[in-house]
């Protein structure tokens, strides 16, 4: 039996994921459940341990979150129910403002998002990737000498850290797209929707991808995102993730998906979901 009113997120407390979770579910009676990794969070929904989860899927600077894509494609049968875009603020945190910084720790994504800043201001510092931004803060807060962490402002408050530098991300519009995942497809209503699919096509046949995209154009569907990932079959074989405007209940979307499925070696519908017009920023 599925545990209701429990939503999972990438923890522990103080992560960007918790920020999104607490803001999106502010008016709802939900219990928040942190998980140490994205894939365990997603699998908890698939197994029925929790009702749904909210996980990152794409960043405006660093691109897709591959573990989210791969888990959705290969490991579980879940549906995207909504997307939320969150503006990411990365800060450099220390225990002591007087210590020289030799090592900077964070999740791999913030380290990459702050690459130019770190190269300019800390060219000799060792960059160390850990499971989450809060794990990085824990390491520094525990007394690791000559260490600093990259995390959000809530993490600094939770662990009583000093903010050495604010908003160190390389671009001011650093946003991450989060998706809410559930075991059942969304009950469709009026509004702006996207539909997401993943498929595998004949890689040795010229024009295979063109013929898929042609179906979208023929049915007057706007493709807003396409990305390839390894098919996990053999080297050189790929699957394609596609996000398109429209709802599965729209006649043109139904027609296009039917044609895409027929032309694919393997096809998976990730669902139609609500696009937030007033995204949380």
C-alpha positions, -999 to 999 in steps of 0.1 A, spaced: 0 0 0 13 34 -10 22 58 19 0 89 12 9 125 17 46 118 18 69 135 -7 105 126 -12 134 149 -21 172 149 -23 183 155 13 194 161 39 178 192 53 191 224 38 194 214 1 180 233 -28 156 204 -32 142 210 2 138 247 -6 117 238 -36 97 211 -17 89 234 12 78 262 -11 58 242 -36 40 221 -9 35 251 14 -3 251 15 -6 213 14 -5 188 43 25 167 33 53 151 51 88 156 37 111 126 34 148 132 25 168 107 6 206 105 2 205 101 -36 182 110 -65 178 75 -76 168 61 -42 143 90 -40 128 80 -73 127 43 -65 109 50 -32 79 63 -53 81 33 -76 81 8 -47 52 26 -30 71 38 1 61 73 -7 34 89 -28 55 112 -50 89 129 -52 104 161 -65 138 158 -82 160 179 -104 161 171 -141 178 200 -158 200 230 -150 203 261 -172 241 261 -169 251 225 -167 223 208 -187 205 176 -178 207 156 -145 217 123 -160 208 101 -130 173 114 -132 170 107 -169 186 73 -167 165 61 -137 133 72 -154 142 55 -187 156 22 -174 147 16 -138 111 26 -130 77 32 -146 67 66 -133 50 97 -147 60 133 -147 31 153 -131 44 188 -129 75 209 -135 88 237 -113 117 260 -121 138 272 -92 164 299 -93 196 286 -77 217 308 -54 251 294 -46 271 309 -16 306 301 -4 304 291 33 331 288 59 334 280 96 361 307 101 364 337 79 401 340 88 412 306 75 429 303 41 409 281 18 427 250 4 397 228 -4 362 236 -16 335 209 -13 300 207 -27 277 186 -49 291 182 -85 265 205 -100 272 236 -79 310 231 -84 304 232 -121 279 261 -119 306 282 -101 336 271 -122 346 306 -135 344 321 -100 364 293 -84 391 295 -112 394 332 -107 394 335 -69 407 300 -58 428 287 -87 449 265 -64 421 251 -43 412 214 -45 375 209 -56 358 179 -39 324 166 -50 302 150 -24 266 136 -23 248 169 -15 255 205 -7 245 199 29 270 170 32 296 196 21 284 220 48 286 192 74 322 185 65 332 221 69 311 227 100 326 196 117 360 214 117 377 204 85 406 228 83 411 251 54 378 240 38 348 259 24 315 247 11 292 258 -17 255 257 -6 224 278 -2 216 302 26 194 278 45 223 254 49 244 282 64 217 290 89 212 253 99 249 248 106 258 284 118 282 290 90 297 323 78 289 335 43 323 343 27 308 352 -7 272 354 -20 258 344 -54 290 330 -68 273 311 -97 287 320 -131 254 333 -145 227 353 -126 199 333 -142 211 300 -129 179 279 -127 171 243 -122 140 225 -135 125 201 -111 98 175 -119 72 159 -96 70 121 -102 41 98 -94 30 63 -101 -1 73 -121 -5 98 -150 -19 131 -142 -57 137 -145 -58 162 -173 -76 195 -171 -73 228 -189 -40 246 -189 -5 246 -204 11 212 -207 42 194 -219 44 158 -229 77 138 -225 87 106 -241 119 85 -244 125 62 -274 152 42 -292 155 42 -330 175 25 -357 210 40 -354 222 23 -386 195 37 -408 200 71 -423 172 96 -415 157 77 -386 157 107 -363 146 130 -391 115 108 -397 106 110 -360 109 148 -359 90 150 -391 60 135 -374 60 164 -349 62 190 -376 34 173 -396 12 174 -365 20 210 -357 38 202 -324 66 223 -310 95 202 -298 110 222 -268 138 198 -259 156 167 -272 186 149 -257 204 116 -263 216 92 -237 234 58 -240 209 30 -246 229 6 -223 229 -20 -250 262 -15 -269 286 14 -277 271 37 -302 234 29 -294 213 58 -280 179 66 -267 163 100 -271 144 121 -246 119 145 -261 97 172 -245 70 187 -266 42 212 -261 7 198 -257 -14 173 -238 -19 136 -245 -57 144 -248 -50 167 -278 -57 149 -311 -25 160 -328 -4 148 -299 -21 115 -299 -15 111 -336 22 121 -333 28 97 -304 12 68 -322 35 75 -352 66 79 -330 59 46 -312 55 28 -346 88 41 -358 107 33 -326 124 1 -315 115 10 -280 91 37 -267 82 50 -233 56 77 -225 66 97 -194 33 115 -193 17 149 -199 22 174 -171 14 209 -160 38 237 -168 39 263 -141 33 298 -157 43 315 -125 74 294 -117 89 298 -82 120 320 -85 
